[in-house]
């Protein structure tokens, strides 16, 4: 871990501490399963179910609905810790936490829908938004889905195919974005996994975050009641100030943090017979460690500071590109931290049994989570030019 002061700088509640301790108690089993899942490109379903069992999937659900009521900064701290244990698991469960936090705290749905679904989340139900499509590109750029919803006999009939559905067969519900031709709008429909016509196409074949089960979701004549249209899409998702969505950044901070810890511990004990002390005594190794901590502290400070501002109703309106800057900074810093950690450890870091090679692969996935780097830089320039 970082030194005690740095480690606890963003630890603000006893609730956070309790959840970190719970995760530490599960860490040995989770770490063992993570190795197997990464090797086999399989989903850590047992770990995922354990998180549901202990109530972790409802930590961002407001207390009045039966949850833990964590704020964005609170849950991001715990998510970072989970990512240090199993980054695939953290990224997967993070989508449920972020969506639940956003939907319930911003009251995006009508009250009956919130009450009904809140009870399900409190009981352990998980959900992810089914947004992306191959033809659509990133939904943050405002693309129109080819998945359609047609009103027929007081039911919605949905047809389409979604990609990058993280968690896929571990999820209980999908928030499917579909185009309504008659209204010339997109909307989200809450679809249960067991609804006839819903199936998973197991095509997630990647080397980064390969244990997230981000398979395609296929919807063929899926029929749901009119009440399952829960949310209209009136603004492109990339334009919303949503502190709850920072969970992906927390995951990549966690990967970087874990890689840094591995390298520091290795430097303390590794002593080739060519020197009289462990390699931690070497100036070049100390340089790399110092650079890692500099980047990590920058990333954590930016992440938690912006998370608090974006959650503050009096300050969030002042934000322009800060959430995108967090993602840009954190993911790019994380690449550098893992690279430096591997330089400290040397060729051993490339062994398939070494955790650093896994971190190296998985940290790359952050570059492809929205918003993309080019969009962030472009929007910063546009904001500056319009001042």
C-alpha positions in Angstrom: 0.0 0.0 0.0 1.0 3.7 -0.2 2.2 5.1 3.1 -0.5 5.4 5.7 -1.2 9.1 5.2 -1.6 8.7 1.4 -3.6 5.5 1.8 -6.1 7.1 4.2 -6.3 10.5 2.6 -9.6 9.7 0.9 -10.9 7.3 3.6 -13.6 9.4 5.2 -16.2 7.1 6.7 -16.3 4.0 8.9 -18.6 2.5 6.2 -15.7 2.6 3.7 -13.3 1.0 6.2 -15.8 -1.8 6.9 -16.2 -2.6 3.3 -12.5 -2.6 2.6 -12.1 -5.0 5.5 -14.8 -7.2 4.1 -13.1 -7.3 0.8 -9.8 -8.1 2.4 -11.4 -11.1 4.1 -12.5 -12.4 0.7 -9.2 -11.4 -1.1 -7.4 -14.8 -1.0 -10.3 -16.6 -2.7 -10.9 -13.8 -5.1 -7.3 -13.6 -6.1 -7.1 -17.3 -6.6 -10.2 -17.3 -8.8 -8.9 -14.3 -10.7 -5.8 -16.2 -11.8 -8.0 -19.1 -13.1 -10.4 -16.8 -14.8 -7.7 -14.9 -16.6 -6.0 -18.1 -17.7 -9.2 -19.6 -19.0 -10.8 -16.3 -20.2 -13.8 -17.2 -18.0 -16.0 -15.1 -15.8 -15.4 -15.2 -12.1 -19.1 -16.0 -11.4 -18.4 -17.4 -7.9 -16.7 -14.1 -6.8 -19.5 -12.1 -8.5 -22.2 -14.1 -6.6 -20.3 -13.6 -3.4 -20.4 -9.8 -3.8 -24.2 -10.1 -4.3 -24.5 -12.3 -1.3 -22.8 -9.8 1.1 -24.7 -6.8 -0.2 -21.9 -5.2 -2.1 -24.0 -4.7 -5.2 -26.3 -2.3 -3.4 -23.8 0.0 -1.7 -24.8 2.9 -4.0 -28.5 2.3 -3.5 -30.0 5.1 -1.2 -30.8 4.0 2.3 -34.5 4.7 1.8 -34.6 1.9 -0.8 -32.7 -0.5 1.4 -29.1 0.1 0.3 -25.9 1.5 1.8 -26.3 5.0 0.4 -22.7 5.6 -0.5 -21.7 8.7 -2.3 -19.5 8.6 -5.5 -16.3 9.3 -3.7 -17.1 6.7 -1.0 -17.8 3.9 -3.3 -14.9 4.7 -5.7 -12.5 4.3 -2.8 -13.9 0.8 -2.1 -13.9 0.0 -5.9 -10.3 1.0 -6.2 -9.5 -1.6 -3.4 -11.5 -4.3 -5.1 -9.6 -3.6 -8.4 -6.4 -4.2 -6.5 -7.7 -7.7 -5.7 -9.4 -8.5 -9.0 -9.6 -5.8 -11.7 -12.0 -7.8 -14.0 -14.4 -8.3 -11.1 -14.2 -4.6 -10.1 -14.9 -3.4 -13.6 -17.8 -5.8 -14.0 -19.6 -5.0 -10.7 -18.8 -1.3 -11.1 -21.4 -0.9 -13.9 -24.2 -2.0 -11.5 -22.9 0.3 -8.8 -22.6 3.3 -11.1 -26.0 2.8 -12.8 -27.8 2.3 -9.5 -26.2 5.4 -8.0 -27.1 7.5 -11.0 -30.6 6.3 -11.5 -31.7 6.4 -7.9 -29.9 9.5 -6.7 -30.8 11.6 -9.8 -34.3 10.0 -9.8 -34.1 9.3 -13.6 -37.2 7.1 -13.5 -40.7 7.5 -12.3 -41.3 6.7 -8.6 -43.1 3.4 -9.1 -40.3 2.1 -11.2 -37.7 3.2 -8.7 -39.6 1.6 -5.8 -40.0 -1.7 -7.6 -36.5 -2.0 -8.9 -35.0 -0.6 -5.7 -36.4 -3.6 -3.8 -34.8 -5.9 -6.4 -31.4 -4.2 -6.1 -31.6 -4.4 -2.3 -32.1 -8.1 -2.6 -29.0 -8.5 -4.8 -30.1 -7.9 -8.4 -27.5 -6.6 -10.8 -27.9 -4.5 -14.0 -25.9 -3.0 -16.8 -26.7 -0.7 -19.7 -26.7 -2.3 -23.1 -25.6 0.6 -25.2 -22.9 -0.2 -27.7 -23.4 -1.6 -31.2 -20.9 -2.4 -33.9 -22.6 0.0 -36.4 -23.2 2.7 -33.8 -19.7 3.2 -32.4 -19.3 4.8 -29.0 -22.7 5.9 -27.6 -20.9 8.9 -25.9 -20.6 10.4 -29.4 -24.4 10.5 -29.8 -24.8 7.7 -32.2 -28.3 6.3 -33.0 -28.9 2.7 -32.1 -30.0 0.2 -34.7 -31.8 -1.8 -32.0 -35.5 -0.8 -32.3 -38.6 -0.8 -30.0 -42.1 -0.9 -31.6 -45.3 -0.5 -29.6 -47.6 -3.4 -30.3 -50.8 -4.3 -28.3 -49.7 -2.3 -25.3 -46.3 -4.0 -25.2 -42.9 -3.0 -26.5 -41.3 -5.4 -29.0 -37.5 -5.0 -29.1 -35.1 -6.3 -31.7 -31.4 -5.8 -32.0 -27.9 -6.8 -30.9 -25.7 -5.1 -28.4 -21.9 -5.4 -28.0 -19.6 -5.0 -24.9 -22.3 -6.1 -22.5 -20.0 -6.4 -19.5 -21.2 -9.1 -17.0 -23.5 -10.6 -19.6 -24.7 -13.9 -18.2 -24.0 -12.8 -14.6 -26.5 -10.0 -14.8 -30.1 -10.1 -13.7 -31.3 -7.1 -15.8 -30.3 -5.2 -18.9 -31.1 -1.5 -19.6 -31.4 -1.8 -23.3 -31.2 1.4 -25.4 -33.4 1.2 -28.4 -34.7 3.6 -31.1 -38.4 4.4 -31.2 -39.1 5.5 -34.8 -42.5 7.0 -34.0 -41.1 9.3 -31.4 -37.7 9.9 -33.1 -36.0 9.2 -29.8 -34.0 6.6 -28.1 -35.1 5.1 -24.7 -33.9 2.6 -22.1 -36.0 -0.5 -21.5 -35.5 -2.6 -18.4 -35.3 -6.2 -19.6 -35.0 -9.2 -17.3 -32.4 -11.9 -18.4 -35.1 -14.6 -18.6 -37.4 -12.7 -20.9 -38.1 -14.8 -24.0 -36.0 -13.8 -26.9 -33.0 -12.7 -24.8 -29.8 -14.6 -25.3 -26.0 -14.1 -24.9 -23.7 -14.6 -27.9 -20.4 -15.7 -26.3 -18.0 -13.9 -28.5 -15.8 -12.0 -26.0 -12.3 -13.0 -27.3 -9.8 -10.5 -26.2 -6.5 -10.4 -24.2 -7.4 -7.4 -22.0 -10.2 -7.6 -19.4 -10.8 -11.1 -20.8 -12.7 -12.2 -17.6 -15.5 -9.6 -17.8 -17.8 -11.7 -20.0 -18.5 -8.7 -22.2 -20.3 -10.8 -24.7 -23.0 -9.6 -27.2 -26.6 -9.4 -26.1 -29.1 -10.6 -28.7 -32.7 -9.5 -28.6 -35.2 -11.2 -30.9 -38.8 -10.2 -30.6 -38.4 -9.4 -26.9 -41.7 -8.3 -25.6 -42.0 -6.2 -22.4 -44.8 -4.2 -20.8 -45.1 -0.5 -21.5 -44.0 0.2 -18.0 -40.5 -1.2 -18.8 -39.7 1.9 -20.8 -38.0 3.6 -17.9 -35.9 6.4 -19.3 -35.8 8.5 -22.4 -32.4 9.5 -23.9 -32.6 13.3 -24.4 -28.9 14.1 -24.1 -26.0 12.2 -25.4 -24.5 10.3 -22.5 -21.1 11.8 -23.1 -22.5 15.2 -22.3 -23.8 14.4 -18.8 -22.1 15.3 -15.6 -22.2 11.9 -13.9 -19.9 11.3 -11.0 -21.2 7.8 -10.7 -19.6 6.9 -14.0 -16.1 7.3 -12.6 -16.0 3.7 -11.5 -14.0 2.7 -14.6 -11.3 5.3 -13.6 -11.3 3.9 -10.1 -10.6 0.4 -11.6 -7.6 1.6 -13.5 -6.3 3.4 -10.5 -6.6 0.1 -8.6 -4.6 -1.7 -11.3 -1.9 0.9 -11.2 -1.9 0.8 -7.4 -1.5 -3.0 -7.4 1.3 -2.9 -9.9 3.1 -0.2 -7.9 2.8 -2.3 -4.7 4.1 -5.4 -6.4 7.2 -3.6 -7.8 8.0 -1.9 -4.5 7.8 -5.1 -2.5 9.9 -6.9 -5.2 12.6 -4.1 -5.0 12.8 -4.5 -1.2 13.6 -8.2 -1.3 15.2 -9.0 -4.7 19.0 -9.1 -4.4 21.1 -10.4 -7.3 24.5 -11.8 -6.3 26.1 -8.9 -8.2 25.2 -6.4 -5.5 25.3 -6.4 -1.7 21.8 -5.0 -1.1 18.3 -5.4 -2.6 17.7 -3.5 -5.8 15.7 -0.9 -3.8 19.1 0.7 -3.0 19.8 1.4 -6.7 19.3 5.0 -7.8 17.6 4.0 -11.1 15.1 1.8 -9.2 14.3 4.6 -6.7 13.8 6.9 -9.6 11.2 4.5 -11.1 9.4 4.1 -7.7 9.3 7.8 -7.2 7.8 8.4 -10.6 5.2 5.7 -10.0 4.1 7.3 -6.7 4.0 10.8 -8.3 1.7 9.5 -11.1 -0.5 7.5 -8.7 -0.9 10.3 -6.2 -1.8 12.7 -9.0 -4.4 10.2 -10.3 -6.0 9.5 -6.9 -6.2 13.2 -6.0 -7.8 14.1 -9.3 -10.3 11.2 -9.2 -11.6 11.8 -5.7 -11.6 15.6 -5.9 -13.7 15.7 -9.1 -16.0 12.9 -7.7 -16.8 15.2 -4.8 -17.3 18.3 -6.9 -19.5 16.4 -9.5 -21.7 15.2 -6.6 -22.1 18.7 -5.1 -25.4 20.2 -6.5 -23.9 23.7 -6.0 -20.7 23.0 -7.9 -21.5 20.4 -10.5 -22.9 23.1 -12.9 -19.4 24.7 -13.0 -17.8 21.6 -14.5 -17.1 21.4 -18.2 -14.6 18.7 -19.1 -13.3 17.6 -15.7 -14.9 14.1 -15.7 -13.3 13.4 -19.1 -10.0 14.8 -17.8 -10.1 12.3 -14.9 -10.5 9.4 -17.3 -7.8 10.7 -19.7 -5.3 11.3 -16.9 -6.0 8.2 -14.8 -5.9 5.7 -17.7 -2.8 7.2 -19.3 -1.0 7.5 -15.9 -1.9 3.9 -15.2 -0.2 2.8 -18.4 3.0 4.5 -17.3 2.8 3.1 -13.8 2.5 -0.5 -14.9 5.3 0.0 -17.4 7.6 1.4 -14.7 6.7 -1.4 -12.4 7.7 -3.9 -15.1 11.0 -2.1 -15.6 11.7 -2.5 -11.8 10.9 -6.2 -11.9 12.6 -6.8 -15.2 12.1 -9.9 -17.4 10.3 -11.7 -14.7 7.4 -9.4 -15.2 6.8 -11.1 -18.6 6.3 -14.6 -17.1 2.7 -15.8 -17.5 2.7 -16.6 -13.8 3.6 -13.0 -12.9 0.7 -10.6 -12.0 2.4 -7.7 -13.8 1.8 -9.2 -17.2 -1.9 -9.4 -16.4 -1.9 -5.8 -15.2 -0.1 -4.8 -18.4 -2.8 -6.3 -20.6 -5.8 -5.2 -18.6 -4.7 -1.6 -18.0 -4.7 -1.2 -21.8 -8.5 -1.6 -21.9 -8.9 1.7 -20.2 -7.8 3.5 -23.3 -10.9 2.1 -25.1 -13.5 3.1 -22.4 -15.4 6.3 -23.3 -14.7 9.1 -23.6 -11.9 8.6 -26.0 -8.7 10.6 -25.6 -9.2 12.5 -28.9 -12.7 13.6 -27.9 -11.4 14.9 -24.5 -8.6 16.9 -26.1 -10.9 18.3 -28.8 -13.6 19.3 -26.2 -10.9 21.1 -24.1 -9.8 23.1 -27.1 -13.4 23.9 -28.1 -14.2 25.0 -24.5 -11.1 27.3 -24.4 -11.9 28.8 -27.8 -15.5 29.6 -26.8 -14.5 31.4 -23.6 
